Amino acid sequence: MAASLSWTPYILEITSKARQKVAWVLSVFRSRSPEIILTVYKSMVRSLLEYCCPLWCPTKISDIQEIENVQKVFTAKISGMSELNYWERLEVLSLLSLQRRRERYIFLYMWKILHCKTS
C-alpha cells in the first residue's frame, strides 16, 4: 500500500508478477488445450491475483481493468478462443471474471464474520 493509502502500487506489482508467470507458462507448456492450460493457470497465475483479495479489493476502474487484463490475455491464448470476445471466452471455459470472484470472496468472508465462523 502506498503512503496515499492506495492499493494501486500493489496491484501493479502483482499483475506484473502474474504476467511474468503467464509468459513462463506459455513458454513451457506447448499445449494450448483448455483442460491442461486452465489447470496450470488456476494454480500458478490466478492464485497470485487473488491472494488476500478481500483486503485489497480494488475500487478504481483502472485497477480492476489492470487485473482483469491478465486473464483476458491468457484466455485469448487458449486453443480455439482467439476469435471470441472476453465474456464469450469466460462462458465457454466456465470461468468467472476476476472481479466477480473477488466480490464472491468478500460476501463469503463477511458471512463468516457475521456468523462467527472465522478462526
N, CA, C and O atoms as a GROMACS GRO file, in nm:
protein
  476
    1MET      N    1   0.084  -0.117   0.000
    1MET     CA    2   0.000   0.000   0.000
    1MET      C    3   0.089   0.123   0.000
    1MET      O    4   0.190   0.127   0.070
    2ALA      N    5   0.051   0.222  -0.077
    2ALA     CA    6   0.129   0.345  -0.088
    2ALA      C    7   0.097   0.438   0.029
    2ALA      O    8  -0.001   0.417   0.101
    3ALA      N    9   0.180   0.539   0.046
    3ALA     CA   10   0.158   0.638   0.152
    3ALA      C   11   0.023   0.709   0.134
    3ALA      O   12  -0.034   0.759   0.230
    4SER      N   13  -0.026   0.713   0.012
    4SER     CA   14  -0.155   0.776  -0.017
    4SER      C   15  -0.272   0.685   0.017
    4SER      O   16  -0.387   0.718  -0.010
    5LEU      N   17  -0.242   0.570   0.077
    5LEU     CA   18  -0.342   0.469   0.113
    5LEU      C   19  -0.411   0.408  -0.011
    5LEU      O   20  -0.526   0.367  -0.005
    6SER      N   21  -0.338   0.405  -0.120
    6SER     CA   22  -0.387   0.346  -0.244
    6SER      C   23  -0.324   0.209  -0.261
    6SER      O   24  -0.208   0.187  -0.227
    7TRP      N   25  -0.402   0.116  -0.314
    7TRP     CA   26  -0.352  -0.018  -0.341
    7TRP      C   27  -0.297  -0.031  -0.482
    7TRP      O   28  -0.253  -0.139  -0.521
    8THR      N   29  -0.298   0.076  -0.559
    8THR     CA   30  -0.252   0.071  -0.698
    8THR      C   31  -0.109   0.018  -0.711
    8THR      O   32  -0.086  -0.066  -0.798
    9PRO      N   33  -0.012   0.064  -0.631
    9PRO     CA   34   0.124   0.008  -0.646
    9PRO      C   35   0.128  -0.143  -0.623
    9PRO      O   36   0.198  -0.215  -0.694
   10TYR      N   37   0.052  -0.190  -0.526
   10TYR     CA   38   0.048  -0.334  -0.500
   10TYR      C   39  -0.015  -0.407  -0.618
   10TYR      O   40   0.034  -0.512  -0.660
   11ILE      N   41  -0.122  -0.353  -0.672
   11ILE     CA   42  -0.191  -0.415  -0.785
   11ILE      C   43  -0.099  -0.420  -0.907
   11ILE      O   44  -0.096  -0.521  -0.978
   12LEU      N   45  -0.026  -0.313  -0.930
   12LEU     CA   46   0.070  -0.313  -1.041
   12LEU      C   47   0.179  -0.417  -1.020
   12LEU      O   48   0.223  -0.480  -1.116
   13GLU      N   49   0.221  -0.435  -0.897
   13GLU     CA   50   0.324  -0.534  -0.866
   13GLU      C   51   0.274  -0.676  -0.890
   13GLU      O   52   0.343  -0.757  -0.952
   14ILE      N   53   0.153  -0.707  -0.840
   14ILE     CA   54   0.103  -0.844  -0.857
   14ILE      C   55   0.067  -0.874  -1.002
   14ILE      O   56   0.084  -0.987  -1.047
   15THR      N   57   0.017  -0.775  -1.075
   15THR     CA   58  -0.014  -0.800  -1.216
   15THR      C   59   0.114  -0.819  -1.297
   15THR      O   60   0.117  -0.897  -1.392
   16SER      N   61   0.219  -0.748  -1.260
   16SER     CA   62   0.348  -0.768  -1.326
   16SER      C   63   0.400  -0.909  -1.302
   16SER      O   64   0.446  -0.976  -1.394
   17LYS      N   65   0.392  -0.956  -1.177
   17LYS     CA   66   0.434  -1.093  -1.145
   17LYS      C   67   0.347  -1.195  -1.218
   17LYS      O   68   0.396  -1.297  -1.267
   18ALA      N   69   0.217  -1.167  -1.225
   18ALA     CA   70   0.126  -1.260  -1.292
   18ALA      C   71   0.156  -1.266  -1.442
   18ALA      O   72   0.153  -1.374  -1.501
   19ARG      N   73   0.186  -1.151  -1.503
   19ARG     CA   74   0.220  -1.151  -1.646
   19ARG      C   75   0.349  -1.229  -1.672
   19ARG      O   76   0.360  -1.300  -1.772
   20GLN      N   77   0.445  -1.215  -1.581
   20GLN     CA   78   0.569  -1.292  -1.595
   20GLN      C   79   0.539  -1.442  -1.585
   20GLN      O   80   0.596  -1.522  -1.659
   21LYS      N   81   0.451  -1.478  -1.493
   21LYS     CA   82   0.415  -1.618  -1.477
   21LYS      C   83   0.339  -1.668  -1.600
   21LYS      O   84   0.359  -1.781  -1.644
   22VAL      N   85   0.252  -1.584  -1.657
   22VAL     CA   86   0.180  -1.620  -1.780
   22VAL      C   87   0.280  -1.647  -1.892
   22VAL      O   88   0.269  -1.746  -1.964
   23ALA      N   89   0.376  -1.559  -1.907
   23ALA     CA   90   0.478  -1.577  -2.012
   23ALA      C   91   0.554  -1.707  -1.991
   23ALA      O   92   0.581  -1.779  -2.087
   24TRP      N   93   0.587  -1.738  -1.868
   24TRP     CA   94   0.658  -1.862  -1.838
   24TRP      C   95   0.571  -1.984  -1.871
   24TRP      O   96   0.617  -2.078  -1.934
   25VAL      N   97   0.446  -1.980  -1.828
   25VAL     CA   98   0.353  -2.091  -1.853
   25VAL      C   99   0.339  -2.114  -2.004
   25VAL      O  100   0.344  -2.228  -2.050
   26LEU      N  101   0.320  -2.007  -2.078
   26LEU     CA  102   0.300  -2.020  -2.222
   26LEU      C  103   0.427  -2.066  -2.294
   26LEU      O  104   0.420  -2.127  -2.401
   27SER      N  105   0.544  -2.038  -2.236
   27SER     CA  106   0.668  -2.083  -2.299
   27SER      C  107   0.700  -2.228  -2.264
   27SER      O  108   0.761  -2.299  -2.344
   28VAL      N  109   0.661  -2.272  -2.147
   28VAL     CA  110   0.694  -2.407  -2.102
   28VAL      C  111   0.591  -2.509  -2.151
   28VAL      O  112   0.628  -2.618  -2.195
   29PHE      N  113   0.464  -2.475  -2.143
   29PHE     CA  114   0.358  -2.567  -2.182
   29PHE      C  115   0.318  -2.539  -2.327
   29PHE      O  116   0.252  -2.439  -2.356
   30ARG      N  117   0.358  -2.626  -2.415
   30ARG     CA  118   0.330  -2.608  -2.557
   30ARG      C  119   0.184  -2.634  -2.590
   30ARG      O  120   0.130  -2.577  -2.686
   31SER      N  121   0.120  -2.718  -2.513
   31SER     CA  122  -0.020  -2.748  -2.537
   31SER      C  123  -0.107  -2.628  -2.502
   31SER      O  124  -0.086  -2.562  -2.400
   32ARG      N  125  -0.203  -2.599  -2.587
   32ARG     CA  126  -0.299  -2.492  -2.559
   32ARG      C  127  -0.438  -2.550  -2.534
   32ARG      O  128  -0.539  -2.481  -2.543
   33SER      N  129  -0.440  -2.677  -2.502
   33SER     CA  130  -0.565  -2.745  -2.470
   33SER      C  131  -0.626  -2.681  -2.345
   33SER      O  132  -0.557  -2.661  -2.245
   34PRO      N  133  -0.756  -2.649  -2.349
   34PRO     CA  134  -0.818  -2.584  -2.233
   34PRO      C  135  -0.802  -2.662  -2.103
   34PRO      O  136  -0.781  -2.602  -1.998
   35GLU      N  137  -0.812  -2.793  -2.107
   35GLU     CA  138  -0.804  -2.873  -1.984
   35GLU      C  139  -0.667  -2.856  -1.917
   35GLU      O  140  -0.659  -2.837  -1.796
   36ILE      N  141  -0.563  -2.863  -1.995
   36ILE     CA  142  -0.428  -2.855  -1.940
   36ILE      C  143  -0.393  -2.713  -1.900
   36ILE      O  144  -0.350  -2.688  -1.787
   37ILE      N  145  -0.412  -2.621  -1.991
   37ILE     CA  146  -0.366  -2.484  -1.970
   37ILE      C  147  -0.447  -2.413  -1.861
   37ILE      O  148  -0.393  -2.330  -1.788
   38LEU      N  149  -0.576  -2.445  -1.848
   38LEU     CA  150  -0.657  -2.384  -1.742
   38LEU      C  151  -0.616  -2.433  -1.604
   38LEU      O  152  -0.616  -2.357  -1.507
   39THR      N  153  -0.582  -2.560  -1.595
   39THR     CA  154  -0.536  -2.614  -1.467
   39THR      C  155  -0.409  -2.542  -1.422
   39THR      O  156  -0.396  -2.505  -1.305
   40VAL      N  157  -0.318  -2.524  -1.513
   40VAL     CA  158  -0.193  -2.455  -1.481
   40VAL      C  159  -0.221  -2.308  -1.447
   40VAL      O  160  -0.165  -2.255  -1.351
   41TYR      N  161  -0.307  -2.244  -1.525
   41TYR     CA  162  -0.343  -2.104  -1.500
   41TYR      C  163  -0.403  -2.086  -1.361
   41TYR      O  164  -0.363  -1.997  -1.286
   42LYS      N  165  -0.499  -2.171  -1.327
   42LYS     CA  166  -0.567  -2.156  -1.198
   42LYS      C  167  -0.472  -2.174  -1.081
   42LYS      O  168  -0.485  -2.105  -0.980
   43SER      N  169  -0.378  -2.264  -1.094
   43SER     CA  170  -0.289  -2.291  -0.981
   43SER      C  171  -0.170  -2.195  -0.974
   43SER      O  172  -0.123  -2.165  -0.865
   44MET      N  173  -0.122  -2.147  -1.086
   44MET     CA  174   0.001  -2.068  -1.085
   44MET      C  175  -0.020  -1.918  -1.106
   44MET      O  176   0.058  -1.837  -1.056
   45VAL      N  177  -0.122  -1.880  -1.179
   45VAL     CA  178  -0.140  -1.738  -1.211
   45VAL      C  179  -0.254  -1.677  -1.130
   45VAL      O  180  -0.237  -1.577  -1.062
   46ARG      N  181  -0.370  -1.740  -1.140
   46ARG     CA  182  -0.487  -1.683  -1.072
   46ARG      C  183  -0.467  -1.674  -0.922
   46ARG      O  184  -0.517  -1.581  -0.858
   47SER      N  185  -0.395  -1.770  -0.865
   47SER     CA  186  -0.370  -1.766  -0.721
   47SER      C  187  -0.290  -1.642  -0.682
   47SER      O  188  -0.310  -1.587  -0.574
   48LEU      N  189  -0.198  -1.598  -0.768
   48LEU     CA  190  -0.124  -1.474  -0.742
   48LEU      C  191  -0.216  -1.353  -0.741
   48LEU      O  192  -0.201  -1.263  -0.658
   49LEU      N  193  -0.312  -1.352  -0.832
   49LEU     CA  194  -0.401  -1.238  -0.846
   49LEU      C  195  -0.510  -1.232  -0.739
   49LEU      O  196  -0.573  -1.128  -0.720
   50GLU      N  197  -0.533  -1.343  -0.670
   50GLU     CA  198  -0.642  -1.348  -0.573
   50GLU      C  199  -0.598  -1.358  -0.428
   50GLU      O  200  -0.682  -1.357  -0.338
   51TYR      N  201  -0.469  -1.368  -0.404
   51TYR     CA  202  -0.420  -1.384  -0.267
   51TYR      C  203  -0.462  -1.265  -0.181
   51TYR      O  204  -0.427  -1.151  -0.211
   52CYS      N  205  -0.534  -1.290  -0.074
   52CYS     CA  206  -0.582  -1.188   0.021
   52CYS      C  207  -0.667  -1.079  -0.045
   52CYS      O  208  -0.668  -0.965   0.002
   53CYS      N  209  -0.738  -1.113  -0.151
   53CYS     CA  210  -0.812  -1.010  -0.225
   53CYS      C  211  -0.922  -0.940  -0.145
   53CYS      O  212  -0.954  -0.826  -0.177
   54PRO      N  213  -0.983  -1.001  -0.042
   54PRO     CA  214  -1.079  -0.921   0.035
   54PRO      C  215  -1.015  -0.800   0.104
   54PRO      O  216  -1.083  -0.701   0.131
   55LEU      N  217  -0.888  -0.809   0.131
   55LEU     CA  218  -0.818  -0.698   0.195
   55LEU      C  219  -0.793  -0.583   0.099
   55LEU      O  220  -0.818  -0.467   0.132
   56TRP      N  221  -0.745  -0.613  -0.020
   56TRP     CA  222  -0.703  -0.508  -0.113
   56TRP      C  223  -0.796  -0.489  -0.232
   56TRP      O  224  -0.757  -0.425  -0.330
   57CYS      N  225  -0.916  -0.540  -0.227
   57CYS     CA  226  -1.009  -0.537  -0.340
   57CYS      C  227  -1.015  -0.397  -0.404
   57CYS      O  228  -1.048  -0.300  -0.336
   58PRO      N  229  -0.984  -0.388  -0.533
   58PRO     CA  230  -0.978  -0.257  -0.598
   58PRO      C  231  -1.116  -0.197  -0.620
   58PRO      O  232  -1.215  -0.268  -0.640
   59THR      N  233  -1.120  -0.065  -0.616
   59THR     CA  234  -1.244   0.007  -0.646
   59THR      C  235  -1.227   0.096  -0.769
   59THR      O  236  -1.325   0.132  -0.834
   60LYS      N  237  -1.103   0.131  -0.800
   60LYS     CA  238  -1.078   0.214  -0.919
   60LYS      C  239  -1.088   0.128  -1.044
   60LYS      O  240  -1.035   0.017  -1.049
   61ILE      N  241  -1.158   0.180  -1.143
   61ILE     CA  242  -1.179   0.107  -1.268
   61ILE      C  243  -1.045   0.068  -1.331
   61ILE      O  244  -1.031  -0.043  -1.383
   62SER      N  245  -0.947   0.157  -1.326
   62SER     CA  246  -0.817   0.126  -1.388
   62SER      C  247  -0.750   0.008  -1.319
   62SER      O  248  -0.685  -0.074  -1.385
   63ASP      N  249  -0.764  -0.002  -1.186
   63ASP     CA  250  -0.706  -0.116  -1.114
   63ASP      C  251  -0.777  -0.246  -1.149
   63ASP      O  252  -0.714  -0.349  -1.169
   64ILE      N  253  -0.909  -0.239  -1.157
   64ILE     CA  254  -0.988  -0.357  -1.192
   64ILE      C  255  -0.951  -0.405  -1.333
   64ILE      O  256  -0.934  -0.525  -1.355
   65GLN      N  257  -0.938  -0.312  -1.426
   65GLN     CA  258  -0.903  -0.349  -1.563
   65GLN      C  259  -0.762  -0.405  -1.571
   65GLN      O  260  -0.735  -0.497  -1.648
   66GLU      N  261  -0.671  -0.350  -1.492
   66GLU     CA  262  -0.533  -0.399  -1.489
   66GLU      C  263  -0.529  -0.546  -1.451
   66GLU      O  264  -0.459  -0.626  -1.514
   67ILE      N  265  -0.605  -0.582  -1.349
   67ILE     CA  266  -0.610  -0.721  -1.303
   67ILE      C  267  -0.681  -0.809  -1.405
   67ILE      O  268  -0.634  -0.918  -1.438
   68GLU      N  269  -0.792  -0.762  -1.454
   68GLU     CA  270  -0.874  -0.840  -1.548
   68GLU      C  271  -0.799  -0.865  -1.678
   68GLU      O  272  -0.819  -0.968  -1.742
   69ASN      N  273  -0.714  -0.772  -1.718
   69ASN     CA  274  -0.640  -0.786  -1.844
   69ASN      C  275  -0.547  -0.907  -1.843
   69ASN      O  276  -0.520  -0.965  -1.949
   70VAL      N  277  -0.498  -0.945  -1.727
   70VAL     CA  278  -0.411  -1.063  -1.720
   70VAL      C  279  -0.489  -1.186  -1.765
   70VAL      O  280  -0.441  -1.264  -1.848
   71GLN      N  281  -0.609  -1.203  -1.712
   71GLN     CA  282  -0.692  -1.318  -1.750
   71GLN      C  283  -0.739  -1.304  -1.895
   71GLN      O  284  -0.748  -1.403  -1.967
   72LYS      N  285  -0.769  -1.182  -1.936
   72LYS     CA  286  -0.816  -1.158  -2.072
   72LYS      C  287  -0.711  -1.202  -2.175
   72LYS      O  288  -0.744  -1.268  -2.273
   73VAL      N  289  -0.587  -1.164  -2.152
   73VAL     CA  290  -0.478  -1.200  -2.244
   73VAL      C  291  -0.455  -1.351  -2.240
   73VAL      O  292  -0.437  -1.414  -2.345
   74PHE      N  293  -0.455  -1.409  -2.121
   74PHE     CA  294  -0.429  -1.552  -2.110
   74PHE      C  295  -0.536  -1.634  -2.180
   74PHE      O  296  -0.502  -1.728  -2.253
   75THR      N  297  -0.662  -1.603  -2.159
   75THR     CA  298  -0.769  -1.683  -2.219
   75THR      C  299  -0.768  -1.673  -2.371
   75THR      O  300  -0.812  -1.766  -2.439
   76ALA      N  301  -0.717  -1.562  -2.425
   76ALA     CA  302  -0.709  -1.549  -2.571
   76ALA      C  303  -0.606  -1.644  -2.631
   76ALA      O  304  -0.613  -1.676  -2.750
   77LYS      N  305  -0.511  -1.690  -2.550
   77LYS     CA  306  -0.405  -1.779  -2.599
   77LYS      C  307  -0.447  -1.926  -2.600
   77LYS      O  308  -0.375  -2.011  -2.653
   78ILE      N  309  -0.562  -1.956  -2.542
   78ILE     CA  310  -0.609  -2.094  -2.537
   78ILE      C  311  -0.664  -2.135  -2.673
   78ILE      O  312  -0.728  -2.057  -2.742
   79SER      N  313  -0.637  -2.258  -2.709
   79SER     CA  314  -0.678  -2.311  -2.838
   79SER      C  315  -0.828  -2.291  -2.862
   79SER      O  316  -0.912  -2.330  -2.780
   80GLY      N  317  -0.860  -2.230  -2.977
   80GLY     CA  318  -0.999  -2.210  -3.017
   80GLY      C  319  -1.066  -2.089  -2.956
   80GLY      O  320  -1.186  -2.069  -2.979
   81MET      N  321  -0.996  -2.007  -2.881
   81MET     CA  322  -1.057  -1.895  -2.811
   81MET      C  323  -1.026  -1.759  -2.872
   81MET      O  324  -1.088  -1.659  -2.834
   82SER      N  325  -0.933  -1.752  -2.964
   82SER     CA  326  -0.886  -1.622  -3.013
   82SER      C  327  -0.994  -1.542  -3.086
   82SER      O  328  -0.988  -1.419  -3.089
   83GLU      N  329  -1.092  -1.609  -3.145
   83GLU     CA  330  -1.196  -1.539  -3.220
   83GLU      C  331  -1.310  -1.488  -3.132
   83GLU      O  332  -1.391  -1.407  -3.176
   84LEU      N  333  -1.316  -1.535  -3.007
   84LEU     CA  334  -1.425  -1.497  -2.917
   84LEU      C  335  -1.386  -1.374  -2.836
   84LEU      O  336  -1.268  -1.351  -2.811
   85ASN      N  337  -1.486  -1.293  -2.796
   85ASN     CA  338  -1.454  -1.182  -2.706
   85ASN      C  339  -1.437  -1.237  -2.565
   85ASN      O  340  -1.465  -1.353  -2.538
   86TYR      N  341  -1.390  -1.153  -2.475
   86TYR     CA  342  -1.354  -1.197  -2.340
   86TYR      C  343  -1.469  -1.266  -2.268
   86TYR      O  344  -1.450  -1.372  -2.209
   87TRP      N  345  -1.586  -1.206  -2.273
   87TRP     CA  346  -1.701  -1.261  -2.199
   87TRP      C  347  -1.746  -1.394  -2.258
   87TRP      O  348  -1.788  -1.484  -2.184
   88GLU      N  349  -1.738  -1.409  -2.389
   88GLU     CA  350  -1.770  -1.537  -2.453
   88GLU      C  351  -1.668  -1.643  -2.414
   88GLU      O  352  -1.703  -1.758  -2.389
   89ARG      N  353  -1.539  -1.604  -2.407
   89ARG     CA  354  -1.435  -1.698  -2.365
   89ARG      C  355  -1.461  -1.747  -2.224
   89ARG      O  356  -1.449  -1.866  -2.195
   90LEU      N  357  -1.497  -1.654  -2.134
   90LEU     CA  358  -1.524  -1.695  -1.996
   90LEU      C  359  -1.640  -1.794  -1.990
   90LEU      O  360  -1.634  -1.892  -1.915
   91GLU      N  361  -1.742  -1.769  -2.068
   91GLU     CA  362  -1.858  -1.859  -2.069
   91GLU      C  363  -1.821  -1.997  -2.122
   91GLU      O  364  -1.858  -2.099  -2.063
   92VAL      N  365  -1.749  -2.001  -2.233
   92VAL     CA  366  -1.709  -2.128  -2.293
   92VAL      C  367  -1.618  -2.207  -2.198
   92VAL      O  368  -1.629  -2.329  -2.188
   93LEU      N  369  -1.527  -2.136  -2.130
   93LEU     CA  370  -1.430  -2.201  -2.041
   93LEU      C  371  -1.485  -2.223  -1.900
   93LEU      O  372  -1.415  -2.277  -1.814
   94SER      N  373  -1.608  -2.182  -1.875
   94SER     CA  374  -1.671  -2.193  -1.743
   94SER      C  375  -1.589  -2.121  -1.634
   94SER      O  376  -1.567  -2.174  -1.526
   95LEU      N  377  -1.546  -2.002  -1.667
   95LEU     CA  378  -1.473  -1.919  -1.572
   95LEU      C  379  -1.557  -1.798  -1.535
   95LEU      O  380  -1.646  -1.756  -1.610
   96LEU      N  381  -1.528  -1.742  -1.418
   96LEU     CA  382  -1.587  -1.614  -1.378
   96LEU      C  383  -1.482  -1.506  -1.398
   96LEU      O  384  -1.362  -1.535  -1.398
   97SER      N  385  -1.526  -1.382  -1.414
   97SER     CA  386  -1.430  -1.274  -1.419
   97SER      C  387  -1.363  -1.264  -1.282
   97SER      O  388  -1.420  -1.305  -1.181
   98LEU      N  389  -1.243  -1.211  -1.279
   98LEU     CA  390  -1.170  -1.198  -1.153
   98LEU      C  391  -1.243  -1.103  -1.058
   98LEU      O  392  -1.240  -1.122  -0.937
   99GLN      N  393  -1.308  -1.000  -1.114
   99GLN     CA  394  -1.385  -0.907  -1.030
   99GLN      C  395  -1.502  -0.980  -0.964
   99GLN      O  396  -1.528  -0.960  -0.845
  100ARG      N  397  -1.572  -1.064  -1.038
  100ARG     CA  398  -1.685  -1.140  -0.982
  100ARG      C  399  -1.636  -1.235  -0.874
  100ARG      O  400  -1.702  -1.251  -0.771
  101ARG      N  401  -1.521  -1.298  -0.894
  101ARG     CA  402  -1.465  -1.388  -0.793
  101ARG      C  403  -1.429  -1.311  -0.666
  101ARG      O  404  -1.454  -1.359  -0.556
  102ARG      N  405  -1.370  -1.191  -0.682
  102ARG     CA  406  -1.337  -1.111  -0.562
  102ARG      C  407  -1.462  -1.074  -0.487
  102ARG      O  408  -1.465  -1.081  -0.364
  103GLU      N  409  -1.568  -1.033  -0.558
  103GLU     CA  410  -1.695  -0.999  -0.492
  103GLU      C  411  -1.749  -1.119  -0.416
  103GLU      O  412  -1.798  -1.105  -0.303
  104ARG      N  413  -1.741  -1.234  -0.476
  104ARG     CA  414  -1.788  -1.357  -0.411
  104ARG      C  415  -1.709  -1.387  -0.284
  104ARG      O  416  -1.767  -1.421  -0.181
  105TYR      N  417  -1.576  -1.373  -0.292
  105TYR     CA  418  -1.493  -1.395  -0.173
  105TYR      C  419  -1.530  -1.300  -0.060
  105TYR      O  420  -1.535  -1.339   0.056
  106ILE      N  421  -1.555  -1.175  -0.095
  106ILE     CA  422  -1.590  -1.075   0.006
  106ILE      C  423  -1.722  -1.111   0.072
  106ILE      O  424  -1.735  -1.105   0.194
  107PHE      N  425  -1.821  -1.148  -0.008
  107PHE     CA  426  -1.950  -1.188   0.050
  107PHE      C  427  -1.936  -1.308   0.143
  107PHE      O  428  -1.993  -1.311   0.251
  108LEU      N  429  -1.859  -1.407   0.099
  108LEU     CA  430  -1.839  -1.525   0.182
  108LEU      C  431  -1.766  -1.490   0.312
  108LEU      O  432  -1.801  -1.539   0.419
  109TYR      N  433  -1.666  -1.405   0.302
  109TYR     CA  434  -1.591  -1.366   0.421
  109TYR      C  435  -1.678  -1.285   0.517
  109TYR      O  436  -1.670  -1.304   0.638
  110MET      N  437  -1.759  -1.196   0.464
  110MET     CA  438  -1.849  -1.119   0.551
  110MET      C  439  -1.950  -1.211   0.620
  110MET      O  440  -1.982  -1.192   0.737
  111TRP      N  441  -2.001  -1.311   0.547
  111TRP     CA  442  -2.093  -1.406   0.607
  111TRP      C  443  -2.024  -1.480   0.722
  111TRP      O  444  -2.083  -1.498   0.829
  112LYS      N  445  -1.900  -1.521   0.701
  112LYS     CA  446  -1.826  -1.591   0.806
  112LYS      C  447  -1.805  -1.501   0.928
  112LYS      O  448  -1.816  -1.547   1.041
  113ILE      N  449  -1.777  -1.374   0.905
  113ILE     CA  450  -1.760  -1.280   1.016
  113ILE      C  451  -1.890  -1.265   1.094
  113ILE      O  452  -1.892  -1.272   1.216
  114LEU      N  453  -1.999  -1.246   1.021
  114LEU     CA  454  -2.130  -1.226   1.085
  114LEU      C  455  -2.176  -1.349   1.163
  114LEU      O  456  -2.249  -1.336   1.261
  115HIS      N  457  -2.134  -1.467   1.121
  115HIS     CA  458  -2.175  -1.591   1.186
  115HIS      C  459  -2.064  -1.652   1.271
  115HIS      O  460  -2.070  -1.770   1.306
  116CYS      N  461  -1.963  -1.571   1.303
  116CYS     CA  462  -1.852  -1.614   1.391
  116CYS      C  463  -1.786  -1.743   1.342
  116CYS      O  464  -1.757  -1.833   1.421
  117LYS      N  465  -1.764  -1.753   1.213
  117LYS     CA  466  -1.702  -1.872   1.154
  117LYS      C  467  -1.556  -1.850   1.117
  117LYS      O  468  -1.495  -1.937   1.054
  118THR      N  469  -1.499  -1.737   1.153
  118THR     CA  470  -1.359  -1.713   1.124
  118THR      C  471  -1.273  -1.768   1.238
  118THR      O  472  -1.318  -1.781   1.352
  119SER      N  473  -1.151  -1.798   1.203
  119SER     CA  474  -1.063  -1.854   1.309
  119SER      C  475  -0.972  -1.747   1.366
  119SER      O  476  -0.892  -1.775   1.455
   0.00000   0.00000   0.00000
